[in-house]
Structure formats: structure tokens, C-alpha cells
């Protein structure tokens, strides 16, 4: 057994050392540590060992896994550094070259979509509201029916500031949503209220569809006699205008958000064209929004009488809306600062969204 493990370790270390690309290294990792990998198979055998065998073989097998994991991480870092150096050498820009006679700037897709959303909601009577990105605990959580012991706080991977930066006894955070803008509006303005709150928000998450900082837009309506039908009409009108299609179909599913009751997830129908999802029709469903009727406790926290005033709220990611409409497949590219990506997806500075000319014009 020990001879087999030593041989396996030698073979794997050799394969790691000879891997000359990240794809080749990933193949070695899967062969070793994947579900059907050789090291994973050894780990599974520990369950059938006697206590004495496990005491002697366990440390050896775990040591093999740790050494292979460490070697993979080290090799990956070396390959990524070498790849970066190659890119830096080949993508160098000669700043001594003469500038083009007619330099052309491009508008970032997030900025364009923000303008499109503002144009659409302005036509429905919504004003744009803004608030600070560094928020206190009360506005970001407590006033939204998320007290300190509420399990919903686990839904947010929050960036907290050190305790010494607290204000008036309140912890400070990088806001996890733009909902605090709704609270600030309800505590500073008399209803009726119709606002959208676009802006940057922050959560500790990062992959192809999540980034630590992203853009969100939320809407709020507070008035007398507001019900779920008003919410559905607003979202249906918005999505038809944004995607510039009349065949947009919505599906509302019951959900849970601490600051709305009832809460609904909003799905939009799509069709499959040439193997790609296209908004419109109802061959399948894709989630695009979270929404619901503003919770009584939230209205009360803002000093309003929930028996007189009702409302609805909704929120969605601006970056994801851009991905859906303009065919982007990786959220991280929005923040890479790669000019080639912007030249491909960017908008002419004169492409000002209008409802008459088309928001995506």
C-alpha cells in the first residue's frame, strides 16, 4: 500500500511538473482530486479500514492529498504569472504613436443600461433617488425588517467596517442593496412616492455571474390603495420597453424577502433561437427580478401608517440586464477595463436612449 502511494505521488508530481498549460494542469487535478480521481479513490478506502489501519494509513493518504494540492496551487500560480507576462509583452501599447485624427470614445454598457432604465421609468412617473454607498446598520438592515438576530442577514455576504468607525452606535457597512435609499426617501419625503434607486452595491462573492461590486436598480411606490396588480403592470411595462418586444411574458412565483410581504420572484419567458436564449415567448423561464408588497413593519419603521399607505418594491441587477439584452456571458468582463471588450460592446456617445427612437438605439 505504502509503495503504491509513493509511486502514485511520484507520477502525479511528474505530471504536475510537465503540465505546460492551465488546461493540462486542470486535467491532472481532475485525474487526481476529482470525484473519480486516484487520490479521491484512496480517501474513499479509509471508510472500510479498521481503526488500526486508519491510524497508520490515514496520515499517509491525507499527506498525499495535501502535497498534491500544494503542488497544483504552486504550479497554477507559476503558469498564470507566465501567461500574464506573455500577454504584457504582446499587448504593449506604443504611446509614442500619433493619436487618431478623430478619437472615438465609447459608453460602458452599464452606463447605457442605467440611462435606458431611467428613461423608461421617467415615462412612468418615477424620479431617480440616490444615497450613500457606506451605510449604517439601521438603514441597511434593521429598518428593512432585518434585525440583528434575523436569519435573513445570512443571505448577504456583508462587508463590515471596523467597530471604531461606528456612527451613533451603528455599525457601518458597504451597502448590500440599494434598499436603504428607499428607507431614506420614505423618512424624508411625504407620500405618494415613486422612485427608482440605481447604484453600486457590495457583497463578498465572485464568479462568472457574481462580483464583489455590482450595479443594482430598485423601485419603490408608496400610495393609497396599491396592490399586486399595480406591481405586475409596472414590471410588465418596464420589461417590454427595455427588451423592445411586445411578446414579453411574465410569471410571478411566491418567494421570501424580509422587507416585502407577499414576496414574488419574477420570471421572463424566452425562446431558443439557433441554440441561444432570446427573451420573448414562453419556451422556458428565466428569473430577472425580485419584488413584492412593502412589509407593514418597513412602512411603520419609516413613520408612516400602514393602514393608510401601501406600496410595492422591486429590484434587479443592472449588469445582468445588460448581459441578457446584449449577449454577454461573463459578469467579470464588465470590470476588467479591457478596451477591446469595450470597443466591441460599448455604445457610441451619441446613442442616447429615448422611448421614441428606441432605448437600445
C-alpha positions in Angstrom: 0.0 0.0 0.0 2.7 2.5 1.0 4.7 1.6 -2.1 1.7 2.2 -4.3 1.1 5.6 -2.6 4.8 6.6 -3.1 4.6 5.6 -6.8 1.3 7.5 -7.2 2.8 10.6 -5.6 5.9 10.4 -7.9 3.7 10.0 -11.0 1.4 12.9 -10.1 4.3 15.2 -9.2 5.8 14.4 -12.5 2.6 15.1 -14.4 2.2 18.4 -12.5 5.7 19.4 -13.3 5.3 18.7 -17.0 2.0 20.5 -17.4 2.7 23.5 -19.6 -0.8 25.0 -19.8 -3.6 25.7 -17.3 -5.8 23.3 -19.2 -3.2 20.5 -18.9 -2.8 21.3 -15.2 -6.6 21.1 -14.7 -6.7 17.7 -16.3 -4.1 16.5 -13.8 -6.1 18.0 -10.9 -9.3 16.2 -12.1 -7.4 12.9 -12.6 -6.0 13.2 -9.0 -8.6 15.0 -6.9 -11.8 14.8 -9.0 -14.7 12.6 -8.0 -13.2 9.7 -9.8 -9.6 10.7 -9.2 -6.8 8.4 -8.0 -6.3 10.3 -4.7 -10.0 10.6 -4.1 -10.3 6.8 -4.5 -7.7 6.3 -1.8 -9.6 8.7 0.5 -12.7 6.6 0.0 -11.0 3.4 1.1 -10.5 4.8 4.6 -14.1 4.2 5.4 -13.6 0.4 5.1 -10.4 0.3 7.1 -10.1 -1.0 10.6 -9.3 1.7 13.3 -5.7 0.4 13.4 -5.3 0.6 9.6 -6.9 4.1 9.6 -4.5 5.3 12.2 -1.4 4.3 10.2 -2.7 4.8 6.6 -4.8 7.9 7.2 -2.0 10.4 7.8 -0.1 9.0 4.7 -3.2 9.4 2.4 -4.0 12.8 3.7 -0.4 13.8 3.4 -0.5 12.7 -0.3 -3.6 14.9 -0.8 -2.1 17.9 0.8 1.2 17.6 -1.1 -0.6 17.2 -4.4 -3.0 20.2 -3.6 0.0 22.3 -2.7 1.9 21.4 -5.8 -1.1 22.1 -8.0 -1.6 25.6 -6.5 2.1 26.4 -6.9 2.2 25.3 -10.5 -1.0 27.1 -11.3 0.5 30.4 -9.9 3.6 29.9 -12.0 1.6 29.3 -15.2 -0.7 32.3 -14.5 2.4 34.5 -14.0 4.0 33.3 -17.2 0.7 33.8 -19.1 0.4 37.3 -17.7 4.0 38.1 -18.7 3.4 36.9 -22.2 0.3 39.0 -22.5 2.0 42.1 -21.2 4.8 41.6 -23.7 2.5 41.0 -26.7 -0.2 43.6 -25.8 2.1 46.5 -25.2 0.8 49.9 -26.4 3.2 52.3 -28.1 2.3 55.6 -26.5 4.6 57.5 -29.0 2.3 56.6 -31.9 0.3 59.6 -33.2 -3.3 59.8 -31.9 -6.1 59.2 -34.3 -7.4 62.3 -36.0 -10.9 61.5 -34.8 -10.6 59.7 -31.4 -13.8 57.8 -30.6 -14.9 57.2 -27.0 -17.5 54.6 -26.1 -20.1 54.4 -23.4 -19.8 51.5 -21.0 -22.8 49.1 -21.3 -23.7 49.6 -17.6 -23.9 53.4 -18.1 -26.0 52.8 -21.2 -28.4 50.5 -19.4 -28.7 52.9 -16.5 -29.8 55.6 -18.9 -32.2 53.2 -20.6 -33.8 52.3 -17.3 -34.1 56.0 -16.2 -35.7 56.9 -19.5 -38.3 54.1 -19.2 -39.2 54.7 -15.6 -39.3 58.5 -16.1 -42.0 57.9 -18.7 -44.0 56.1 -15.9 -43.6 59.0 -13.5 -40.7 57.7 -11.4 -38.0 60.0 -10.1 -34.3 58.9 -9.5 -33.2 58.8 -5.9 -29.6 58.3 -4.6 -28.0 57.5 -1.3 -24.6 56.8 0.3 -22.7 53.7 -0.5 -21.4 53.5 3.0 -24.5 52.8 5.1 -25.3 52.3 8.8 -26.7 49.1 10.0 -30.2 50.6 10.7 -30.8 51.8 7.1 -29.2 48.7 5.5 -30.8 46.0 7.7 -32.9 46.9 10.7 -35.4 49.4 9.1 -35.9 46.7 6.3 -37.3 44.2 8.9 -33.9 42.5 9.2 -33.0 42.9 12.9 -29.6 41.7 14.3 -30.8 38.2 15.0 -32.8 37.8 11.8 -31.6 34.7 9.7 -32.0 36.8 6.5 -28.7 38.5 7.3 -27.1 35.3 6.3 -28.4 36.0 2.8 -26.0 38.9 2.5 -22.2 38.5 2.5 -21.7 41.9 4.0 -18.5 44.0 4.1 -18.5 45.5 7.6 -16.3 48.4 8.7 -14.3 48.1 12.0 -16.2 48.9 15.2 -14.2 52.1 15.8 -15.8 53.5 12.6 -19.4 53.2 14.0 -21.6 56.2 14.0 -24.2 56.9 16.7 -23.7 53.3 17.9 -24.5 51.9 14.5 -22.1 49.6 12.6 -21.1 50.9 9.2 -21.3 48.6 6.1 -20.8 48.8 2.4 -24.5 48.7 1.4 -25.6 45.2 0.2 -28.5 46.6 -1.8 -30.0 50.0 -2.8 -33.0 49.4 -0.5 -31.5 51.9 2.1 -32.3 54.6 -0.5 -36.0 53.6 -0.2 -35.8 54.0 3.6 -34.1 57.4 3.3 -36.8 58.5 0.8 -39.7 57.4 3.0 -38.3 59.1 6.1 -37.6 62.4 4.2 -40.5 62.8 1.8 -44.2 62.8 2.2 -46.1 60.1 0.2 -47.1 59.5 -2.5 -43.7 58.3 -3.6 -42.5 56.9 -7.0 -38.7 56.4 -7.2 -36.1 54.2 -8.7 -32.7 53.8 -6.9 -29.9 52.8 -9.2 -26.3 52.5 -7.9 -23.4 50.3 -6.8 -23.8 47.7 -4.1 -21.3 45.3 -2.5 -21.2 41.7 -1.5 -18.4 39.2 -0.8 -19.0 37.0 -3.8 -17.1 36.4 -7.0 -17.6 34.1 -10.0 -18.8 34.3 -13.6 -22.2 35.7 -12.6 -21.3 37.4 -9.3 -18.8 40.2 -8.5 -17.9 41.9 -5.1 -19.2 45.2 -6.5 -22.1 45.3 -9.0 -24.9 47.6 -10.0 -28.5 47.3 -8.9 -31.7 49.2 -9.5 -34.6 49.1 -7.2 -38.0 50.7 -7.5 -40.5 51.9 -4.8 -44.1 53.0 -5.0 -45.9 54.2 -1.8 -49.5 55.4 -2.2 -53.1 54.6 -1.1 -54.8 51.5 -2.5 -51.7 50.0 -4.0 -51.9 46.2 -4.8 -50.1 43.4 -6.5 -51.8 44.2 -9.8 -50.1 47.6 -10.0 -46.7 45.8 -9.4 -47.2 43.3 -12.2 -48.3 46.0 -14.7 -45.3 48.2 -13.8 -42.8 45.3 -14.3 -44.5 44.1 -17.5 -44.5 47.6 -19.0 -40.8 48.1 -18.0 -39.6 44.8 -19.4 -41.4 45.2 -22.7 -39.9 48.7 -23.1 -36.4 47.5 -22.1 -36.2 44.5 -24.3 -38.2 46.3 -27.0 -40.5 43.4 -27.6 -44.3 43.1 -27.1 -44.2 39.4 -26.7 -42.6 39.5 -23.2 -44.4 37.2 -20.9 -44.0 37.3 -17.1 -44.5 34.6 -14.4 -44.7 35.6 -10.7 -43.6 32.9 -8.2 -44.1 33.1 -4.4 -40.8 33.8 -2.7 -39.4 35.4 0.5 -37.8 38.7 1.2 -37.9 40.1 4.8 -38.9 43.6 3.6 -41.9 42.6 1.4 -45.0 40.5 2.1 -46.2 38.9 -0.1 -42.9 38.5 -2.0 -42.6 37.3 -5.6 -39.8 36.3 -7.9 -40.4 37.4 -11.5 -39.5 35.1 -14.4 -39.5 36.2 -18.0 -40.3 33.9 -20.9 -37.7 33.1 -23.5 -37.4 31.2 -26.8 -34.4 29.2 -28.1 -33.1 30.6 -31.4 -30.1 29.0 -33.0 -29.2 27.4 -29.7 -29.4 30.7 -27.8 -31.9 32.0 -25.3 -33.8 35.0 -26.7 -36.3 37.0 -24.5 -39.8 36.6 -25.8 -42.3 33.7 -25.9 -42.6 31.0 -23.3 -40.5 28.0 -24.2 -38.7 28.4 -20.9 -38.4 30.8 -18.0 -35.6 32.9 -16.6 -35.6 34.8 -13.3 -34.9 38.5 -13.7 -36.4 40.3 -10.7 -37.3 40.1 -7.0 -40.3 42.1 -5.8 -43.3 42.3 -3.5 -45.6 44.5 -1.4 -43.7 46.6 1.1 -43.9 45.0 4.5 -46.0 46.7 7.2 -43.1 46.8 9.6 -41.0 48.7 7.0 -43.7 51.3 6.5 -44.0 51.7 10.3 -40.2 52.0 10.7 -40.3 55.0 8.4 -43.0 56.7 10.4 -46.0 56.0 8.1 -49.3 54.4 8.9 -49.5 51.0 7.0 -53.3 51.1 7.3 -53.3 54.2 5.1 -50.2 53.8 2.9 -49.3 50.7 0.9 -46.7 50.1 -1.7 -44.6 47.7 -3.7 -40.8 47.4 -4.3 -38.7 45.6 -6.8 -35.0 45.1 -7.6 -32.7 43.7 -10.2 -29.1 43.7 -11.2 -28.2 46.2 -13.9 -25.2 44.2 -15.1 -27.4 41.1 -15.6 -30.0 43.1 -17.5 -27.1 44.2 -19.8 -25.9 40.6 -20.2 -29.4 39.4 -21.1 -30.1 42.1 -23.7 -26.7 42.4 -25.3 -25.5 38.8 -25.2 -22.6 39.0 -22.7 -21.7 35.7 -20.9 -19.3 36.7 -18.1 -20.1 39.4 -15.5 -16.4 39.8 -14.6 -15.6 41.2 -18.0 -17.6 44.3 -17.0 -14.8 45.3 -14.6 -11.7 44.2 -16.3 -11.0 47.5 -18.0 -10.2 45.8 -21.3 -10.5 48.4 -24.1 -11.1 45.7 -26.7 -14.1 44.4 -24.8 -15.5 48.0 -24.6 -14.9 48.6 -28.3 -16.9 45.5 -29.0 -19.8 46.0 -26.6 -19.6 49.8 -26.0 -22.0 52.4 -27.2 -21.4 55.5 -29.3 -21.6 58.6 -27.0 -24.4 59.9 -29.2 -26.6 56.8 -28.7 -28.9 58.5 -26.2 -31.8 56.2 -25.2 -35.2 57.6 -26.0 -38.6 55.9 -26.0 -39.4 57.4 -29.4 -36.1 56.3 -31.0 -35.8 53.1 -29.0 -34.0 52.7 -25.7 -31.4 50.4 -27.3 -30.8 52.8 -30.3 
